[in-house]
Amino acid sequence: GLNSASQSLGRLRFTIDPNVQYFDRGGNRHKFLGRYFYVHNNNSGNQSNDSRMYYGEYQYQRRMDQIGLVVTAGAVGIYTTVEAELYNGDYNTRNLAGYLQLDYKVFDRLNLSAGVRYEQNRLQSPDTIRVSADSLYRIPDGVAKESKPVFRLGANYQLAQATYLRASWGQGYRYPTIAEKFINTDFSAGNNVRPNPTLVSETGWTAELGLKQGFRIGKWQGYADVTGFVSEYKNMM
């Protein structure tokens, strides 16, 4: 449509991803994952943005083969800064999380898995957001916080030589992005995108039951996999 396209005047994005993996004398694995992600978009129509993301994760894994147990634990930190005409202000977000997963081989045919992750989110924004031409929304000190745990369970059982039954259940959690809460722009005549600062996080869960059957026909080998699952979302964005 008329005046509906923006013109890109310049664009730059790059990542730097340092990572280290180390095995100590006890066979334990230590892993560090890092990322610096830079994005710069210089667009017409007050649609430019400049953002930086810093990501760091430490993960520890210990295998106890004598009892069939694998322990994986870690901590994650993510920090993002955004300066954007699209959002009419400066914003930053912080996500801190810790997680633990246990994988246990009960006996030769049964494997169990259980995990938990705890997340803490913090979003810093301007304390006053214009949601329409004549309406303002105020955020005390410009800070929104939320914390929540999520859990998961899984099992895999070998029914026969090439027959496997599996089941799993897991929760999901997603905090709104800066764009989803605060984007504020116009395109073409009468087409507007306005902020939604009251947007809340999305939660849900998924359960699955599946059967995998291997087969051989002459020199050919393959498998058939049948699965059923159900997912439920609350406050889906």
C-alpha positions as CSV (number, residue, x, y, z in Angstrom):
1,G,0.0,0.0,0.0
2,L,0.9,3.7,-0.3
3,N,3.7,4.6,2.1
4,S,3.6,1.1,3.7
5,A,7.2,0.2,3.2
6,S,10.2,1.5,5.2
7,Q,13.6,2.1,3.6
8,S,16.7,0.5,5.1
9,L,19.5,3.1,5.3
10,G,22.0,0.7,6.9
11,R,22.1,-2.6,8.8
12,L,24.8,-4.3,10.9
13,R,24.6,-7.4,13.0
14,F,27.2,-9.8,14.4
15,T,27.8,-12.3,17.1
16,I,30.8,-13.3,19.2
17,D,30.4,-16.8,20.7
18,P,33.2,-17.8,23.2
19,N,32.8,-21.3,24.6
20,V,35.0,-23.7,26.6
21,Q,34.5,-27.3,27.5
22,Y,36.6,-29.0,30.1
23,F,36.8,-32.5,31.6
24,D,38.4,-32.8,35.0
25,R,40.2,-35.8,36.4
26,G,37.0,-37.3,37.8
27,G,35.4,-37.3,34.3
28,N,33.1,-34.4,35.2
29,R,32.2,-32.1,32.3
30,H,32.4,-28.3,32.8
31,K,31.0,-26.1,29.9
32,F,30.9,-22.4,29.5
33,L,28.8,-20.9,26.7
34,G,28.9,-17.1,25.9
35,R,27.5,-14.8,23.3
36,Y,27.6,-11.1,22.4
37,F,24.9,-10.3,19.9
38,Y,24.8,-6.8,18.3
39,V,22.0,-5.5,16.0
40,H,21.8,-2.1,14.4
41,N,19.0,-1.2,11.9
42,N,18.9,2.3,10.5
43,N,15.4,2.5,8.9
44,S,13.2,5.4,7.7
45,G,9.9,6.3,9.3
46,N,11.2,6.3,12.9
47,Q,11.7,2.5,12.8
48,S,15.4,2.3,13.7
49,N,16.8,0.2,16.6
50,D,20.0,-0.6,18.3
51,S,20.3,-3.6,20.6
52,R,22.9,-5.7,22.4
53,M,22.6,-9.0,24.1
54,Y,25.0,-10.6,26.6
55,Y,24.6,-14.3,27.3
56,G,26.5,-16.5,29.7
57,E,25.9,-20.1,30.8
58,Y,27.8,-22.5,33.0
59,Q,26.9,-26.2,32.9
60,Y,28.2,-29.0,35.0
61,Q,27.6,-32.7,34.3
62,R,28.6,-35.7,36.4
63,R,28.1,-39.3,35.2
64,M,27.8,-42.0,37.9
65,D,27.8,-45.1,35.7
66,Q,28.0,-47.4,38.6
67,I,24.5,-46.5,39.6
68,G,23.2,-45.4,36.2
69,L,22.7,-41.8,37.1
70,V,23.7,-38.6,35.1
71,V,23.4,-35.2,36.9
72,T,23.3,-32.0,34.8
73,A,23.1,-28.6,36.5
74,G,23.7,-25.1,35.3
75,A,23.2,-21.4,35.6
76,V,22.2,-18.9,32.9
77,G,22.4,-15.1,32.7
78,I,21.0,-13.0,29.8
79,Y,21.2,-9.2,29.7
80,T,19.7,-7.1,26.8
81,T,19.8,-3.4,26.1
82,V,17.6,-1.7,23.4
83,E,17.6,1.9,22.2
84,A,14.9,2.2,19.6
85,E,12.6,4.7,17.9
86,L,10.3,1.7,17.5
87,Y,9.7,1.6,21.2
88,N,10.1,5.4,22.0
89,G,12.7,4.9,24.6
90,D,15.5,2.9,26.2
91,Y,14.9,-0.5,27.6
92,N,16.9,-3.4,29.2
93,T,16.0,-6.9,30.3
94,R,17.6,-9.4,32.6
95,N,17.0,-13.1,32.8
96,L,18.6,-15.3,35.5
97,A,18.0,-19.0,35.6
98,G,19.2,-22.1,37.3
99,Y,18.4,-25.7,36.3
100,L,18.9,-29.3,37.3
101,Q,18.2,-32.5,35.3
102,L,18.6,-36.1,36.5
103,D,18.7,-39.0,34.0
104,Y,18.5,-42.4,35.6
105,K,18.8,-45.9,34.1
106,V,16.7,-48.0,36.4
107,F,17.6,-51.2,34.6
108,D,18.6,-52.3,31.1
109,R,15.2,-51.5,29.7
110,L,14.0,-48.4,31.6
111,N,15.3,-44.8,31.5
112,L,13.8,-42.0,33.6
113,S,14.4,-38.3,33.3
114,A,13.4,-35.4,35.6
115,G,14.2,-31.7,35.5
116,V,13.5,-28.3,37.0
117,R,14.4,-24.8,35.9
118,Y,13.8,-21.6,37.9
119,E,13.7,-18.3,36.0
120,Q,13.8,-14.7,37.2
121,N,12.9,-11.9,34.8
122,R,13.3,-8.2,35.2
123,L,12.4,-5.5,32.6
124,Q,13.4,-1.8,32.9
125,S,11.4,0.6,30.8
126,P,10.3,4.3,30.9
127,D,7.8,4.8,33.7
128,T,5.2,6.3,31.4
129,I,4.1,4.6,28.2
130,R,1.8,6.2,25.7
131,V,-0.7,3.5,24.6
132,S,-2.9,5.8,22.5
133,A,-3.2,9.5,21.5
134,D,-5.0,10.3,24.7
135,S,-4.0,7.6,27.1
136,L,-0.9,6.9,29.2
137,Y,0.1,3.8,31.2
138,R,2.3,4.2,34.2
139,I,4.8,1.6,35.5
140,P,6.1,2.2,39.0
141,D,9.8,3.1,38.7
142,G,9.6,1.6,35.2
143,V,10.4,-1.9,36.6
144,A,8.5,-5.1,36.1
145,K,9.6,-8.4,37.7
146,E,8.5,-12.0,37.7
147,S,9.9,-15.4,38.8
148,K,8.6,-18.9,38.1
149,P,9.7,-22.5,38.1
150,V,9.0,-25.1,35.4
151,F,9.3,-28.9,35.6
152,R,9.6,-31.8,33.2
153,L,9.4,-35.6,33.5
154,G,10.1,-38.4,30.9
155,A,10.4,-42.1,30.6
156,N,11.6,-44.5,27.9
157,Y,10.9,-48.3,28.2
158,Q,12.2,-51.0,25.8
159,L,9.3,-53.4,25.4
160,A,11.1,-55.8,23.0
161,Q,14.3,-55.9,21.0
162,A,13.3,-53.1,18.7
163,T,10.2,-51.7,20.4
164,Y,10.3,-48.6,22.6
165,L,7.5,-46.9,24.5
166,R,8.1,-43.4,25.7
167,A,6.1,-40.8,27.7
168,S,6.9,-37.3,28.7
169,W,5.3,-34.2,30.4
170,G,6.8,-30.8,30.5
171,Q,5.9,-27.2,31.4
172,G,6.6,-24.1,29.4
173,Y,7.1,-20.5,30.3
174,R,7.8,-17.4,28.2
175,Y,8.1,-13.8,29.4
176,P,7.0,-11.1,26.9
177,T,9.7,-9.5,24.8
178,I,10.3,-5.8,24.6
179,A,8.8,-5.7,21.1
180,E,5.7,-7.5,22.2
181,K,5.0,-5.1,25.1
182,F,6.3,-1.8,23.8
183,I,6.5,-1.5,20.0
184,N,5.0,1.7,18.8
185,T,5.0,2.5,15.1
186,D,2.8,3.6,12.1
187,F,2.8,2.3,8.6
188,S,0.6,3.5,5.7
189,A,-2.5,5.6,6.4
190,G,-4.4,4.5,9.4
191,N,-2.3,1.4,10.2
192,N,-0.8,1.6,13.7
193,V,0.9,-0.8,16.1
194,R,0.5,0.3,19.7
195,P,2.2,-0.8,23.0
196,N,0.6,-3.4,25.2
197,P,2.4,-2.8,28.6
198,T,-0.1,-5.0,30.5
199,L,0.8,-8.1,28.5
200,V,1.6,-11.0,30.9
201,S,3.7,-14.1,30.5
202,E,2.7,-17.2,28.7
203,T,2.6,-20.6,30.4
204,G,1.6,-24.0,29.4
205,W,2.4,-27.7,29.4
206,T,2.7,-30.6,26.9
207,A,2.3,-34.4,27.4
208,E,3.3,-37.0,24.9
209,L,3.0,-40.8,24.5
210,G,4.8,-42.5,21.7
211,L,5.7,-46.0,20.4
212,K,8.7,-46.7,18.1
213,Q,9.0,-50.0,16.3
214,G,12.1,-51.0,14.4
215,F,12.0,-53.5,11.5
216,R,14.1,-55.3,8.9
217,I,13.1,-56.4,5.4
218,G,16.0,-58.2,3.7
219,K,18.9,-55.7,3.7
220,W,16.6,-52.8,4.5
221,Q,16.3,-51.5,8.1
222,G,13.9,-48.8,9.3
223,Y,11.4,-47.9,12.0
224,A,7.9,-46.7,12.4
225,D,7.0,-44.1,15.0
226,V,3.5,-43.3,16.3
227,T,2.9,-40.6,18.8
228,G,0.1,-38.6,20.4
229,F,0.4,-35.4,22.3
230,V,-1.6,-32.7,23.9
231,S,-0.6,-29.1,24.6
232,E,-2.3,-26.5,26.7
233,Y,-1.4,-22.7,26.8
234,K,-2.6,-20.0,29.1
235,N,-2.3,-16.3,28.2
236,M,-0.8,-17.3,24.8
237,M,0.9,-14.4,23.0
